[in-house]
Amino acid sequence: MSRTNKNPAYRRYMWRGAAVSAAYVASVFLATLVVPDGAKTAPLYLVVAMLPGIFIGLWVWVMARLLIELDDEYLRFVEVQKALIATGVTLAWTGAWGLAELFLPDLPKVPIFFVFPAWCLALCIGQIIVHLRSGDAGGAP
């Protein structure tokens, strides 16, 4: 059993993360249902369309709570490394693709909506990199 499975801070993180993730997905589906294609900007549509942003902010809070609640300095360091890797990968991808879109007008445009899901995917990449660098075969993060 890894250190993360035994740590109550990680259990709380998983529950909070699952709840916020479910609310985020539900809010995206709600916006898809409520805001018609090609809708003119209206206050209701704007509020519903921006609702998922609240849950992105809550995800940052969930991650901050994990860092605050972790009492193991090594695990806290691992989480910070993962977040920095994810941020670096996401910034590099968005910056490179954005410049490519600017200079190559026929290149497909990637909606800014995809930055957060890309960061979440990059967090998984960070997890793998940190795990491989640690050389820990016992399942530590």
C-alpha beads as a LAMMPS data file, in Angstrom:
LAMMPS data file: protein, C-alpha beads

141 atoms
140 bonds

1 atom types
1 bond types

-500.0 500.0 xlo xhi
-500.0 500.0 ylo yhi
-500.0 500.0 zlo zhi

Masses

1 110.0

Atoms # bond

1 1 1 0.000 0.000 0.000
2 1 1 1.435 3.406 -0.942
3 1 1 1.846 6.330 1.395
4 1 1 -0.958 8.164 -0.378
5 1 1 -3.515 5.430 0.371
6 1 1 -2.782 5.696 4.084
7 1 1 -2.812 9.479 4.269
8 1 1 -6.151 11.047 5.300
9 1 1 -5.278 14.261 3.415
10 1 1 -5.230 12.281 0.156
11 1 1 -8.564 10.637 0.953
12 1 1 -10.145 14.055 1.534
13 1 1 -8.488 15.324 -1.673
14 1 1 -9.976 12.454 -3.673
15 1 1 -13.492 13.036 -2.314
16 1 1 -13.316 16.798 -2.827
17 1 1 -11.780 16.365 -6.273
18 1 1 -14.458 13.883 -7.330
19 1 1 -17.250 16.206 -6.161
20 1 1 -15.771 19.279 -7.875
21 1 1 -15.072 17.295 -11.057
22 1 1 -18.647 16.016 -11.176
23 1 1 -19.971 19.550 -10.635
24 1 1 -17.659 20.870 -13.376
25 1 1 -18.847 18.277 -15.887
26 1 1 -22.488 18.879 -14.895
27 1 1 -22.060 22.640 -15.344
28 1 1 -20.558 22.144 -18.820
29 1 1 -23.523 19.922 -19.753
30 1 1 -25.922 22.496 -18.299
31 1 1 -24.347 25.246 -20.400
32 1 1 -24.607 23.001 -23.466
33 1 1 -28.323 22.491 -22.805
34 1 1 -29.255 26.052 -21.823
35 1 1 -27.233 28.167 -24.245
36 1 1 -28.439 27.608 -27.821
37 1 1 -25.958 27.436 -30.700
38 1 1 -25.268 30.888 -32.077
39 1 1 -27.020 32.609 -29.148
40 1 1 -26.682 36.353 -28.752
41 1 1 -24.942 37.441 -25.571
42 1 1 -27.512 37.764 -22.797
43 1 1 -26.959 37.937 -19.021
44 1 1 -28.473 34.486 -18.361
45 1 1 -26.432 32.849 -21.111
46 1 1 -23.259 34.542 -19.913
47 1 1 -23.770 33.391 -16.311
48 1 1 -24.537 29.808 -17.360
49 1 1 -21.613 29.731 -19.805
50 1 1 -19.204 30.984 -17.139
51 1 1 -20.484 28.682 -14.378
52 1 1 -17.826 25.981 -15.044
53 1 1 -15.193 28.584 -14.168
54 1 1 -16.367 28.467 -10.561
55 1 1 -15.522 24.776 -10.431
56 1 1 -12.107 25.364 -11.996
57 1 1 -11.471 27.811 -9.160
58 1 1 -12.706 25.221 -6.673
59 1 1 -10.241 22.719 -8.155
60 1 1 -7.435 25.119 -7.320
61 1 1 -8.859 25.313 -3.792
62 1 1 -8.982 21.483 -3.582
63 1 1 -5.317 21.291 -4.553
64 1 1 -4.377 24.084 -2.142
65 1 1 -6.187 22.273 0.687
66 1 1 -4.167 19.146 -0.091
67 1 1 -0.912 21.086 0.218
68 1 1 -2.092 22.653 3.476
69 1 1 -3.309 19.373 4.980
70 1 1 -0.346 17.202 3.993
71 1 1 1.928 16.772 6.975
72 1 1 4.591 14.866 5.026
73 1 1 7.059 17.309 3.463
74 1 1 8.108 14.803 0.777
75 1 1 4.518 14.259 -0.374
76 1 1 3.925 18.011 -0.399
77 1 1 7.084 18.442 -2.508
78 1 1 5.866 15.752 -4.939
79 1 1 2.505 17.518 -5.359
80 1 1 4.209 20.843 -6.032
81 1 1 6.490 19.185 -8.604
82 1 1 3.488 17.643 -10.385
83 1 1 1.680 20.981 -10.492
84 1 1 4.762 22.795 -11.807
85 1 1 5.285 20.191 -14.523
86 1 1 1.605 20.420 -15.495
87 1 1 1.757 24.200 -15.611
88 1 1 4.954 24.167 -17.675
89 1 1 3.589 21.629 -20.164
90 1 1 0.309 23.545 -20.494
91 1 1 1.977 26.935 -20.912
92 1 1 4.410 25.538 -23.484
93 1 1 1.594 23.878 -25.457
94 1 1 -0.770 26.864 -25.363
95 1 1 1.989 29.325 -26.176
96 1 1 3.367 27.270 -29.057
97 1 1 -0.047 26.459 -30.519
98 1 1 -1.242 30.046 -30.095
99 1 1 1.747 31.366 -32.023
100 1 1 1.271 28.690 -34.679
101 1 1 -2.397 29.785 -35.028
102 1 1 -1.242 33.385 -35.341
103 1 1 1.255 32.678 -38.121
104 1 1 -0.642 29.879 -39.890
105 1 1 -4.241 31.053 -40.408
106 1 1 -5.401 27.737 -41.901
107 1 1 -4.357 25.815 -38.761
108 1 1 -7.351 24.577 -36.716
109 1 1 -8.164 26.889 -33.819
110 1 1 -8.200 25.312 -30.350
111 1 1 -10.854 26.886 -28.093
112 1 1 -9.471 28.332 -24.855
113 1 1 -11.921 26.026 -23.037
114 1 1 -9.432 23.194 -23.559
115 1 1 -6.687 24.787 -21.438
116 1 1 -8.060 23.410 -18.147
117 1 1 -8.596 19.842 -19.426
118 1 1 -5.111 20.030 -20.980
119 1 1 -3.678 21.088 -17.613
120 1 1 -5.444 18.150 -15.933
121 1 1 -3.932 15.795 -18.508
122 1 1 -0.539 17.426 -17.969
123 1 1 -0.966 16.793 -14.226
124 1 1 -1.094 13.079 -15.063
125 1 1 2.094 13.508 -17.107
126 1 1 3.646 15.226 -14.082
127 1 1 2.609 12.287 -11.906
128 1 1 4.349 9.855 -14.259
129 1 1 7.517 11.954 -14.513
130 1 1 7.798 12.407 -10.746
131 1 1 7.146 8.691 -10.196
132 1 1 9.807 7.675 -12.722
133 1 1 12.336 10.135 -11.315
134 1 1 11.757 8.956 -7.755
135 1 1 12.589 5.361 -8.712
136 1 1 9.985 4.237 -6.190
137 1 1 8.437 0.976 -7.348
138 1 1 6.243 0.821 -4.244
139 1 1 3.506 3.046 -5.650
140 1 1 4.378 6.391 -4.057
141 1 1 3.040 9.361 -6.024

Bonds

1 1 1 2
2 1 2 3
3 1 3 4
4 1 4 5
5 1 5 6
6 1 6 7
7 1 7 8
8 1 8 9
9 1 9 10
10 1 10 11
11 1 11 12
12 1 12 13
13 1 13 14
14 1 14 15
15 1 15 16
16 1 16 17
17 1 17 18
18 1 18 19
19 1 19 20
20 1 20 21
21 1 21 22
22 1 22 23
23 1 23 24
24 1 24 25
25 1 25 26
26 1 26 27
27 1 27 28
28 1 28 29
29 1 29 30
30 1 30 31
31 1 31 32
32 1 32 33
33 1 33 34
34 1 34 35
35 1 35 36
36 1 36 37
37 1 37 38
38 1 38 39
39 1 39 40
40 1 40 41
41 1 41 42
42 1 42 43
43 1 43 44
44 1 44 45
45 1 45 46
46 1 46 47
47 1 47 48
48 1 48 49
49 1 49 50
50 1 50 51
51 1 51 52
52 1 52 53
53 1 53 54
54 1 54 55
55 1 55 56
56 1 56 57
57 1 57 58
58 1 58 59
59 1 59 60
60 1 60 61
61 1 61 62
62 1 62 63
63 1 63 64
64 1 64 65
65 1 65 66
66 1 66 67
67 1 67 68
68 1 68 69
69 1 69 70
70 1 70 71
71 1 71 72
72 1 72 73
73 1 73 74
74 1 74 75
75 1 75 76
76 1 76 77
77 1 77 78
78 1 78 79
79 1 79 80
80 1 80 81
81 1 81 82
82 1 82 83
83 1 83 84
84 1 84 85
85 1 85 86
86 1 86 87
87 1 87 88
88 1 88 89
89 1 89 90
90 1 90 91
91 1 91 92
92 1 92 93
93 1 93 94
94 1 94 95
95 1 95 96
96 1 96 97
97 1 97 98
98 1 98 99
99 1 99 100
100 1 100 101
101 1 101 102
102 1 102 103
103 1 103 104
104 1 104 105
105 1 105 106
106 1 106 107
107 1 107 108
108 1 108 109
109 1 109 110
110 1 110 111
111 1 111 112
112 1 112 113
113 1 113 114
114 1 114 115
115 1 115 116
116 1 116 117
117 1 117 118
118 1 118 119
119 1 119 120
120 1 120 121
121 1 121 122
122 1 122 123
123 1 123 124
124 1 124 125
125 1 125 126
126 1 126 127
127 1 127 128
128 1 128 129
129 1 129 130
130 1 130 131
131 1 131 132
132 1 132 133
133 1 133 134
134 1 134 135
135 1 135 136
136 1 136 137
137 1 137 138
138 1 138 139
139 1 139 140
140 1 140 141
